[in-house]
Amino acid sequence: MTELSSKQQKILEKSAHPLPALVQIGGAGVTEAQTAHVARCLADHELIKVKFNEFKDDKHALAEQLAAQTDATLVRIIGNVAILYRPAEKPADRQYEKLLAKPEK
C-alpha cells in the first residue's frame, strides 16, 4: 500500500470523479471473485471506483479489506463509493505518477 498525503488524495479524488464504478458489491459481498476482479481492474486502470449496493453499513471495513487484499490504497469513501488506487507495475504505464509527484522545495 502506498501512503498518500492529503494533497495527493485530493488529486486522485478529482481524477476519479468522472470515472464510472467498475466494480459493484452486491448481495454476495466481497468474494474471492470480486477481489480478483478488483485486482484486474486496478492492473488495467490504476484508479477505480467500487460501488456498494449492499453492505452499506460495512463499506469502510469492506473497502479496507479490498484494498489490503489487492495491495491498493483506499483513497476515500464518498457516499457508497470507494476510490482505490494502485500504481501500475511498469513505470511506463503509470498514469498518475506525475500528478502525485511531490514538488521539490
C-alpha positions in Angstrom: 0.0 0.0 0.0 1.2 3.5 -0.9 0.9 6.2 1.7 -0.7 9.3 0.3 -0.6 12.8 1.6 -3.9 14.7 1.8 -2.9 16.7 -1.2 -2.3 13.5 -3.2 -5.6 12.1 -2.0 -7.4 15.3 -3.3 -5.7 14.9 -6.7 -6.8 11.3 -7.0 -10.3 12.2 -5.9 -10.5 14.8 -8.6 -9.2 12.4 -11.2 -11.7 9.7 -10.1 -14.7 12.0 -10.2 -15.6 11.4 -13.9 -14.8 7.6 -13.8 -17.6 5.1 -13.7 -17.8 2.5 -10.9 -16.1 -0.6 -12.4 -17.0 -2.9 -9.5 -20.2 -3.2 -7.7 -20.6 -5.0 -4.4 -24.0 -6.7 -4.2 -25.7 -9.3 -2.0 -22.9 -11.8 -2.2 -20.5 -9.3 -0.5 -16.8 -9.4 -1.1 -16.0 -12.8 -2.6 -12.8 -14.1 -4.0 -14.1 -13.5 -7.5 -14.9 -9.9 -6.6 -11.4 -9.4 -5.1 -9.8 -10.9 -8.3 -12.0 -8.6 -10.4 -10.8 -5.6 -8.4 -7.2 -6.6 -8.8 -7.7 -6.9 -12.6 -9.3 -3.5 -12.8 -6.5 -1.9 -10.7 -3.9 -3.5 -13.0 -5.8 -2.1 -16.1 -6.7 1.3 -14.7 -4.7 2.1 -11.5 -7.6 4.2 -10.2 -11.0 2.7 -9.8 -14.3 3.2 -8.0 -16.1 0.4 -6.1 -19.9 1.0 -5.5 -21.5 -0.6 -2.6 -25.1 -1.6 -3.5 -25.4 -3.7 -0.4 -23.5 -3.8 2.9 -23.6 0.0 3.1 -23.1 -0.1 6.9 -19.9 -2.2 6.5 -18.5 -0.3 3.5 -15.5 1.1 5.4 -14.3 -2.3 6.7 -15.0 -4.0 3.3 -13.2 -1.2 1.3 -10.2 -1.5 3.6 -10.3 -5.3 3.2 -10.4 -5.0 -0.6 -7.5 -2.5 -0.5 -5.4 -4.8 1.7 -6.1 -7.9 -0.4 -5.3 -6.2 -3.6 -2.3 -4.2 -2.3 -4.1 -1.0 -3.1 -4.6 2.2 -1.3 -8.0 3.3 -0.1 -8.1 6.9 -1.3 -11.5 7.9 0.1 -15.1 6.7 0.5 -17.7 9.2 -0.8 -21.3 8.1 -0.1 -21.4 4.5 -1.1 -18.5 4.6 -3.4 -14.9 3.7 -2.5 -11.9 5.0 -4.5 -9.0 2.6 -4.8 -5.5 3.4 -6.2 -2.6 1.1 -7.1 0.2 2.3 -9.3 0.9 0.2 -12.4 3.6 -2.4 -12.2 5.5 -1.0 -15.2 6.7 2.6 -14.5 6.0 3.5 -18.2 2.3 2.6 -17.7 1.8 4.8 -14.6 -0.8 7.5 -15.5 -0.9 9.4 -12.2 2.7 9.4 -11.1 3.5 12.9 -12.4 0.3 14.3 -10.9 1.3 12.8 -7.5 4.9 13.8 -7.6 5.8 16.0 -4.7 7.2 19.3 -5.7 10.8 20.0 -4.8 11.4 22.7 -2.3 
